Amino acid sequence: MPLHKGPEKHDERPMSVNPFYGEANPLGDMIEAPPKHRLPDNPLPPTTAYQVVHDELMLDGNSRLNLATFVTTWMEPQAGVLMSECRDKNMIDKDEYPRTAELERRCVAMLADLWNAPDPSSAVGCSTTGSSEACMLSGMALKRRWMQRNADRYPSSGVRPNLVMGVNVQVCWDKFCNFWEVEARQVPMEGDRFHIDPQAAAELCDENTIGVVGILGSTFDGSYEPIAELCAALDALQERTGLDIPVHVDGASGGMIAPFLDEDLVWDFRLPRVASINTSGHKYGLVYPGVGWAVWRDKEALPEELVFRVNYLGGDMPTFALNFSRPGAQVVAQYYSFLRLGREGYRAVQQTTRDVATQLARRIEALGDFRLLTRGDQLPVFAFTTVPGVTSYDVFDLSRRLREEGWLVPAYTFPPKREDLSVLRVVCRNGFSVDLAELFLEDVTRLLPELHRQPHPWTQDKQAATGFHH
């Protein structure tokens, strides 16, 4: 979460309150406006407090027009009712809320089956607050398994474990390596390859490698990493050296796309080297934030010593999570979505989203000012940049002008070795309809003549202008 600090100058100015919102106190005076940066001395009536907060939130962007975010911005009203009914249930208290715990167990079983676990009944998993926590847990399991295999020389010998991944990984993997003291070995981008190279990844592995991360749906451009080729390269490495390196698949987005739209793509537990998979229920799992899932192919992949059991909430409760208390609402909403849609429903929703992405990408390319890096035919996400002939504006200028129209479209530079490349990325989600895509295209088309009249791109500090979101 972001870190915040107080105002640079002590600000005692109260918030402005419309006189209509105030209610008379017993002395007949109107309620005073509350301060901004300290607790008010007295309570406010609920209607006044609501209206003050409501009015300030009107300045937020419209989430449905946010083409930067991967998270779900629309669910059916029935899902909202269920979430409201469960928001006071603490997910961790499985003895007090056994049916909520049962729905979580069923979701894990459904995902294990969806991802082709050899024996779904022996797969283990849990819900999390999102994919970032799920990645942390999966990384912890990889490290602990490596520690068990190397107990004779770690930590006494000063050996430092490492994790191999592409430079395009989401920031949660950098956090994991930092927090858990693991060396991050990253495969750089090169040329038009914007994600991991399997052979280069295998060459970075050694006896201290806890695992390799493959991304099913890169946040930079929406492309799938070649998980099967990655596993094959590690199979060849084991034949040469005896090193048995497990793979974790970060399927934050693609884990809920590929099973329905790319059934012939082998990326999941069908590959024996894949030890664990995570996904975001609140992305293409079609649930409001925040819920994620982590699933291990069997009990051996998740060391028992990482599972804690507590009894002070009643019963014997095994738990594996960084966070303890959280509402059960999102887990219930995930089960609702699984029950509501089934395989065919998910397939229809995801196919519609991909169709919107591919059609919009083609039409963006047809404008003539842009070159597509991806086409929305893997994740329903595409990235594009300006063609060499466009010199009067850049992607940061277009991003800024689109924001003025209400659209949030991130412009950002790529990682080292391709820092010369700046792109825009459009994330298509359920709820971003053909009609909305048409309105978006109309706005882009209308802005181009104005942008062409600029003498030069206006954005000087590209890093400050970057608007990259997972």
C-alpha positions as CSV (number, residue, x, y, z in Angstrom):
1,M,0.0,0.0,0.0
2,P,1.2,3.6,-0.5
3,L,2.8,5.4,2.3
4,H,1.4,8.8,3.4
5,K,2.6,11.6,5.5
6,G,0.8,14.6,7.0
7,P,0.5,18.0,5.2
8,E,3.8,19.9,4.7
9,K,2.2,22.9,6.5
10,H,0.0,22.6,9.5
11,D,-3.5,23.1,8.0
12,E,-6.3,23.9,10.4
13,R,-8.7,24.9,7.7
14,P,-12.0,22.9,8.1
15,M,-13.7,21.2,5.2
16,S,-16.3,23.2,3.5
17,V,-19.8,22.0,4.4
18,N,-22.9,23.1,2.4
19,P,-25.4,24.6,4.9
20,F,-28.0,22.2,3.5
21,Y,-26.0,19.3,4.9
22,G,-25.9,20.7,8.5
23,E,-28.3,19.6,11.1
24,A,-29.2,21.7,14.2
25,N,-27.8,20.6,17.5
26,P,-29.9,20.9,20.7
27,L,-28.8,24.5,21.1
28,G,-30.1,25.4,17.7
29,D,-26.7,26.0,16.1
30,M,-25.7,24.5,12.8
31,I,-23.0,21.8,12.8
32,E,-19.6,23.2,12.4
33,A,-17.4,22.0,9.5
34,P,-14.9,19.3,10.7
35,P,-11.1,19.7,10.4
36,K,-9.2,17.9,7.6
37,H,-6.1,16.5,9.4
38,R,-7.2,15.8,12.9
39,L,-10.1,14.1,14.5
40,P,-13.1,16.4,15.0
41,D,-14.0,17.1,18.7
42,N,-17.5,16.0,18.3
43,P,-19.5,13.5,16.2
44,L,-21.4,14.4,13.1
45,P,-24.8,13.2,12.1
46,P,-24.5,10.2,9.8
47,T,-26.2,12.0,6.9
48,T,-23.8,14.9,7.1
49,A,-20.7,12.7,7.4
50,Y,-22.0,10.7,4.4
51,Q,-22.5,13.7,2.2
52,V,-19.1,15.3,3.1
53,V,-17.3,12.0,2.1
54,H,-19.5,11.4,-0.9
55,D,-18.9,14.9,-2.3
56,E,-15.1,14.5,-2.0
57,L,-15.1,11.2,-3.7
58,M,-16.9,12.7,-6.8
59,L,-13.4,14.0,-7.8
60,D,-12.2,10.4,-8.3
61,G,-12.0,9.1,-11.8
62,N,-14.8,6.9,-13.3
63,S,-13.6,3.3,-12.7
64,R,-15.5,2.1,-15.8
65,L,-13.4,4.4,-18.0
66,N,-10.1,3.3,-16.4
67,L,-8.3,1.4,-19.1
68,A,-5.2,1.2,-16.9
69,T,-6.5,-1.1,-14.2
70,F,-6.9,-4.9,-14.5
71,V,-9.3,-5.1,-11.6
72,T,-13.0,-5.8,-12.0
73,T,-15.1,-2.6,-12.1
74,W,-18.6,-4.2,-12.6
75,M,-20.5,-7.0,-11.0
76,E,-24.2,-8.0,-11.0
77,P,-26.4,-6.4,-8.3
78,Q,-26.9,-9.9,-6.8
79,A,-23.2,-10.2,-6.2
80,G,-23.2,-6.8,-4.5
81,V,-26.0,-8.0,-2.2
82,L,-24.1,-11.1,-1.2
83,M,-21.0,-9.1,-0.5
84,S,-23.0,-6.7,1.7
85,E,-24.4,-9.7,3.6
86,C,-20.9,-11.1,4.3
87,R,-18.7,-8.0,4.8
88,D,-18.9,-8.4,8.6
89,K,-17.7,-12.0,8.5
90,N,-14.0,-12.5,9.3
91,M,-12.6,-14.9,6.8
92,I,-10.1,-16.3,9.2
93,D,-12.7,-17.4,11.7
94,K,-13.5,-20.6,10.0
95,D,-15.0,-22.2,13.1
96,E,-17.5,-19.4,13.5
97,Y,-18.3,-19.1,9.8
98,P,-18.0,-22.7,8.5
99,R,-20.0,-22.2,5.4
100,T,-17.9,-19.3,4.2
101,A,-14.8,-21.5,4.8
102,E,-16.5,-24.3,2.8
103,L,-17.1,-21.9,-0.1
104,E,-13.4,-21.0,0.0
105,R,-12.5,-24.7,-0.1
106,R,-14.7,-25.3,-3.0
107,C,-13.2,-22.4,-5.0
108,V,-9.7,-23.9,-4.4
109,A,-10.9,-27.3,-5.6
110,M,-12.5,-25.7,-8.7
111,L,-9.3,-23.9,-9.6
112,A,-7.2,-27.0,-9.1
113,D,-9.5,-28.8,-11.5
114,L,-9.5,-25.8,-13.9
115,W,-5.7,-25.8,-13.9
116,N,-5.4,-29.6,-14.5
117,A,-3.9,-30.6,-11.2
118,P,-3.0,-34.3,-11.4
119,D,-5.3,-35.1,-8.5
120,P,-7.4,-32.0,-7.6
121,S,-8.4,-33.7,-4.3
122,S,-4.7,-33.6,-3.2
123,A,-4.0,-30.0,-4.4
124,V,-3.8,-27.4,-1.6
125,G,-4.5,-23.7,-1.8
126,C,-6.0,-20.7,-0.2
127,S,-7.6,-17.3,-0.8
128,T,-5.6,-14.1,-0.4
129,T,-6.1,-10.4,-0.5
130,G,-4.9,-10.4,-4.1
131,S,-2.2,-11.8,-6.4
132,S,0.6,-9.9,-4.7
133,E,0.0,-11.8,-1.4
134,A,-0.5,-15.1,-3.4
135,C,2.9,-14.5,-5.1
136,M,4.5,-13.8,-1.7
137,L,3.2,-17.1,-0.3
138,S,4.2,-19.0,-3.4
139,G,7.7,-17.5,-3.2
140,M,7.9,-18.4,0.5
141,A,7.1,-22.0,-0.3
142,L,9.8,-22.1,-3.0
143,K,12.4,-20.7,-0.7
144,R,11.5,-23.0,2.2
145,R,11.6,-26.1,-0.1
146,W,15.1,-25.0,-1.2
147,M,16.1,-24.4,2.4
148,Q,15.0,-28.0,3.3
149,R,17.1,-29.4,0.4
150,N,20.1,-27.3,1.4
151,A,19.9,-27.6,5.2
152,D,23.5,-28.7,5.3
153,R,24.8,-25.4,3.9
154,Y,22.2,-22.7,4.5
155,P,22.3,-20.3,6.2
156,S,25.6,-21.0,8.0
157,S,27.7,-20.8,4.8
158,G,26.5,-17.4,3.8
159,V,24.8,-18.7,0.6
160,R,22.1,-16.5,-0.7
161,P,19.2,-18.0,-2.6
162,N,18.1,-16.6,-5.9
163,L,14.9,-16.4,-7.9
164,V,14.9,-16.2,-11.8
165,M,12.3,-14.2,-13.6
166,G,11.9,-11.8,-16.5
167,V,12.4,-8.1,-16.0
168,N,8.8,-7.7,-16.9
169,V,7.5,-9.2,-13.7
170,Q,5.0,-7.3,-11.6
171,V,6.6,-5.3,-8.7
172,C,5.3,-7.8,-6.1
173,W,8.2,-10.1,-7.1
174,D,10.8,-7.4,-6.5
175,K,9.1,-6.9,-3.2
176,F,9.3,-10.6,-2.4
177,C,13.0,-10.7,-3.2
178,N,13.7,-7.6,-1.1
179,F,11.6,-8.7,1.9
180,W,12.7,-12.3,2.0
181,E,16.4,-11.7,1.2
182,V,16.4,-13.5,-2.2
183,E,18.6,-12.4,-5.1
184,A,16.5,-11.4,-8.0
185,R,18.0,-12.7,-11.3
186,Q,16.1,-11.0,-14.1
187,V,16.2,-11.9,-17.8
188,P,16.3,-8.5,-19.7
189,M,14.2,-7.5,-22.6
190,E,15.9,-7.6,-26.0
191,G,14.7,-6.3,-29.3
192,D,11.1,-7.2,-29.9
193,R,11.1,-9.8,-27.1
194,F,9.3,-8.2,-24.2
195,H,9.3,-11.1,-21.7
196,I,11.4,-14.0,-20.5
197,D,13.6,-16.0,-22.8
198,P,13.5,-19.7,-21.6
199,Q,17.1,-20.5,-22.5
200,A,18.4,-17.3,-20.9
201,A,16.4,-18.1,-17.8
202,A,17.9,-21.6,-17.5
203,E,21.4,-20.2,-17.9
204,L,20.8,-18.0,-14.8
205,C,19.9,-21.0,-12.6
206,D,22.4,-22.6,-10.3
207,E,22.3,-24.7,-7.1
208,N,21.0,-21.7,-5.2
209,T,18.0,-21.1,-7.4
210,I,14.7,-21.6,-5.5
211,G,12.6,-21.4,-8.6
212,V,11.8,-19.7,-11.9
213,V,8.7,-17.4,-12.3
214,G,6.8,-17.5,-15.6
215,I,4.1,-14.9,-16.3
216,L,0.9,-15.9,-18.0
217,G,0.0,-12.4,-19.2
218,S,2.7,-9.7,-18.8
219,T,1.4,-6.4,-17.4
220,F,3.6,-4.5,-19.8
221,D,2.0,-5.7,-23.0
222,G,-0.5,-8.5,-22.3
223,S,1.5,-11.3,-23.9
224,Y,1.8,-14.8,-22.5
225,E,5.3,-16.1,-21.5
226,P,6.1,-19.5,-23.1
227,I,5.7,-21.6,-19.9
228,A,6.0,-25.0,-21.7
229,E,9.2,-23.9,-23.4
230,L,10.5,-22.6,-20.0
231,C,9.8,-25.9,-18.4
232,A,11.5,-27.7,-21.3
233,A,14.6,-25.6,-20.9
234,L,14.7,-26.5,-17.2
235,D,14.2,-30.2,-18.1
236,A,17.3,-30.0,-20.3
237,L,19.1,-28.2,-17.5
238,Q,18.3,-31.0,-15.1
239,E,19.5,-33.6,-17.6
240,R,22.9,-31.8,-17.9
241,T,23.5,-30.8,-14.3
242,G,21.0,-32.6,-12.1
243,L,19.5,-29.3,-10.9
244,D,15.7,-29.7,-10.4
245,I,14.3,-26.2,-10.5
246,P,10.5,-25.7,-9.9
247,V,8.4,-23.2,-11.7
248,H,5.8,-20.9,-10.3
249,V,3.2,-19.5,-12.8
250,D,2.0,-16.0,-12.0
251,G,-1.4,-16.2,-13.7
252,A,-2.7,-13.0,-12.1
253,S,-4.6,-12.3,-15.3
254,G,-4.1,-15.2,-17.7
255,G,-4.9,-17.9,-15.2
256,M,-8.6,-16.9,-15.7
257,I,-8.3,-16.4,-19.5
258,A,-6.3,-19.3,-20.9
259,P,-8.4,-22.1,-19.4
260,F,-11.4,-20.8,-21.3
261,L,-10.1,-19.4,-24.5
262,D,-6.7,-21.2,-25.0
263,E,-7.5,-24.8,-24.0
264,D,-4.8,-26.3,-26.1
265,L,-2.1,-24.1,-24.5
266,V,-0.1,-26.1,-22.0
267,W,1.0,-23.9,-19.2
268,D,-0.5,-25.3,-16.0
269,F,-0.2,-28.4,-13.8
270,R,-0.1,-30.6,-16.9
271,L,3.6,-29.6,-16.8
272,P,5.2,-31.6,-14.0
273,R,7.7,-28.8,-13.3
274,V,4.9,-26.3,-12.3
275,A,4.7,-26.4,-8.5
276,S,2.2,-23.6,-7.9
277,I,0.0,-21.1,-9.7
278,N,-1.7,-17.9,-8.5
279,T,-4.4,-15.7,-10.0
280,S,-6.3,-12.6,-9.1
281,G,-10.0,-13.3,-8.5
282,H,-10.5,-9.5,-8.7
283,K,-9.1,-9.3,-12.3
284,Y,-10.4,-11.7,-14.9
285,G,-11.9,-13.8,-12.1
286,L,-14.6,-11.2,-12.4
287,V,-14.8,-10.2,-8.7
288,Y,-14.5,-6.8,-7.1
289,P,-11.1,-6.2,-5.3
290,G,-9.6,-7.7,-3.4
291,V,-9.3,-11.4,-3.6
292,G,-6.5,-13.7,-5.0
293,W,-5.8,-17.4,-5.0
294,A,-2.7,-19.6,-4.7
295,V,-2.8,-23.3,-5.5
296,W,0.0,-25.9,-5.1
297,R,-0.1,-29.1,-7.2
298,D,0.1,-31.3,-4.0
299,K,0.9,-31.1,-0.3
300,E,4.6,-31.8,-1.0
301,A,4.8,-28.5,-2.8
302,L,3.7,-26.5,0.3
303,P,6.0,-27.2,3.3
304,E,3.9,-28.1,6.3
305,E,6.0,-25.9,8.6
306,L,4.6,-22.8,6.8
307,V,1.1,-23.7,7.9
308,F,0.1,-22.3,11.3
309,R,-2.7,-23.7,13.5
310,V,-4.5,-21.6,16.1
311,N,-7.3,-22.4,18.4
312,Y,-8.1,-19.2,20.1
313,L,-11.0,-18.5,17.7
314,G,-12.4,-21.9,18.4
315,G,-11.6,-25.2,16.6
316,D,-8.3,-26.3,15.0
317,M,-7.7,-23.8,12.2
318,P,-4.8,-24.2,9.7
319,T,-3.9,-21.0,8.0
320,F,-1.3,-19.9,5.5
321,A,-1.5,-16.1,4.8
322,L,0.4,-12.9,5.4
323,N,-2.9,-11.2,6.5
324,F,-5.0,-12.6,9.3
325,S,-8.3,-10.8,9.4
326,R,-10.2,-9.9,6.3
327,P,-13.8,-10.0,5.2
328,G,-15.3,-13.1,3.6
329,A,-17.3,-11.0,1.1
330,Q,-14.9,-11.4,-1.8
331,V,-14.5,-15.1,-1.4
332,V,-18.3,-15.5,-1.4
333,A,-18.5,-13.3,-4.5
334,Q,-15.9,-15.5,-6.2
335,Y,-18.0,-18.6,-5.5
336,Y,-21.1,-16.7,-6.8
337,S,-19.2,-16.0,-10.1
338,F,-18.1,-19.6,-10.4
339,L,-21.6,-20.8,-9.8
340,R,-23.3,-18.2,-11.8
341,L,-21.2,-18.5,-15.0
342,G,-19.7,-22.0,-15.1
343,R,-17.2,-22.8,-17.8
344,E,-19.4,-21.8,-20.7
345,G,-20.3,-18.5,-19.0
346,Y,-16.7,-17.6,-18.3
347,R,-15.8,-18.6,-21.9
348,A,-18.5,-16.3,-23.3
349,V,-17.5,-13.3,-21.1
350,Q,-13.8,-13.7,-21.8
351,Q,-14.3,-14.2,-25.5
352,T,-16.4,-11.0,-25.7
353,T,-13.7,-9.1,-23.9
354,R,-11.0,-10.5,-26.2
355,D,-13.1,-9.6,-29.3
356,V,-13.4,-6.0,-28.0
357,A,-9.7,-5.8,-27.5
358,T,-8.6,-7.3,-30.9
359,Q,-11.1,-5.2,-32.8
360,L,-10.2,-2.0,-31.0
361,A,-6.4,-2.8,-31.5
362,R,-7.0,-3.2,-35.3
363,R,-8.8,0.1,-35.5
364,I,-6.2,1.9,-33.5
365,E,-3.5,0.6,-35.9
366,A,-5.6,1.7,-38.9
367,L,-5.4,5.3,-37.8
368,G,-1.9,5.3,-39.1
369,D,-0.2,7.0,-36.2
370,F,0.5,3.9,-34.2
371,R,2.3,0.6,-34.2
372,L,0.9,-2.3,-32.2
373,L,3.2,-4.3,-29.9
374,T,0.5,-6.7,-29.1
375,R,-3.0,-7.2,-30.5
376,G,-5.2,-8.3,-27.5
377,D,-5.3,-11.9,-28.7
378,Q,-3.8,-13.3,-25.5
379,L,-4.8,-11.2,-22.5
380,P,-7.5,-8.8,-23.7
381,V,-4.8,-6.2,-23.5
382,F,-2.8,-4.4,-26.1
383,A,0.1,-2.0,-26.1
384,F,1.0,0.5,-28.9
385,T,3.4,3.3,-29.6
386,T,3.7,6.0,-32.2
387,V,5.2,5.3,-35.6
388,P,8.6,7.0,-36.4
389,G,6.9,9.6,-38.6
390,V,5.0,11.1,-35.7
391,T,7.2,13.8,-34.2
392,S,4.7,16.5,-32.9
393,Y,3.4,14.4,-30.0
394,D,4.3,11.3,-28.0
395,V,2.3,8.7,-26.0
396,F,2.5,10.8,-22.9
397,D,0.8,13.7,-24.7
398,L,-2.0,11.4,-25.9
399,S,-2.4,9.9,-22.4
400,R,-2.7,13.4,-20.9
401,R,-5.3,14.5,-23.4
402,L,-7.3,11.3,-23.0
403,R,-7.4,11.9,-19.3
404,E,-9.0,15.3,-20.0
405,E,-11.8,13.3,-21.7
406,G,-12.2,11.0,-18.7
407,W,-10.2,8.0,-20.0
408,L,-7.4,6.7,-17.9
409,V,-4.8,5.2,-20.3
410,P,-1.3,4.6,-18.9
411,A,1.8,5.8,-20.8
412,Y,5.1,4.4,-19.6
413,T,8.6,3.4,-20.6
414,F,9.8,-0.2,-20.8
415,P,12.5,-1.6,-18.4
416,P,16.3,-1.6,-19.0
417,K,17.5,-2.5,-22.4
418,R,14.3,-1.2,-23.9
419,E,14.0,2.1,-22.0
420,D,13.9,3.8,-25.5
421,L,10.4,2.4,-25.9
422,S,7.4,4.3,-24.6
423,V,3.9,2.9,-25.0
424,L,0.3,3.2,-24.2
425,R,-1.6,0.2,-22.9
426,V,-5.3,-0.5,-23.1
427,V,-6.8,-3.1,-20.7
428,C,-10.2,-4.4,-21.8
429,R,-12.4,-5.9,-19.1
430,N,-15.9,-7.1,-18.7
431,G,-18.1,-4.0,-18.8
432,F,-15.9,-2.3,-21.4
433,S,-18.4,-2.8,-24.2
434,V,-18.3,-2.4,-27.9
435,D,-20.1,0.9,-27.5
436,L,-17.6,2.2,-25.0
437,A,-14.7,1.1,-27.2
438,E,-16.4,3.0,-30.1
439,L,-16.6,6.2,-27.9
440,F,-12.9,5.7,-26.9
441,L,-11.8,5.4,-30.6
442,E,-13.9,8.5,-31.5
443,D,-12.1,10.5,-28.8
444,V,-8.6,9.3,-30.0
445,T,-9.5,10.1,-33.6
446,R,-10.8,13.6,-32.6
447,L,-7.6,14.4,-30.6
448,L,-5.1,13.5,-33.3
449,P,-5.5,16.7,-35.5
450,E,-4.9,18.8,-32.4
451,L,-1.9,16.7,-31.4
452,H,-0.4,17.0,-34.9
453,R,-0.6,20.8,-34.6
454,Q,1.8,20.8,-31.6
455,P,5.3,22.0,-32.4
456,H,6.8,19.1,-30.4
457,P,6.0,16.7,-27.6
458,W,5.3,18.6,-24.4
459,T,6.3,16.0,-21.9
460,Q,9.9,16.6,-20.7
461,D,10.2,14.3,-17.8
462,K,9.1,10.8,-19.0
463,Q,9.6,9.1,-15.7
464,A,7.4,11.7,-13.9
465,A,4.7,11.2,-16.6
466,T,4.7,7.5,-16.3
467,G,1.3,6.1,-15.4
468,F,1.9,2.3,-15.1
469,H,-0.6,0.2,-13.2
470,H,-0.8,-3.5,-12.7
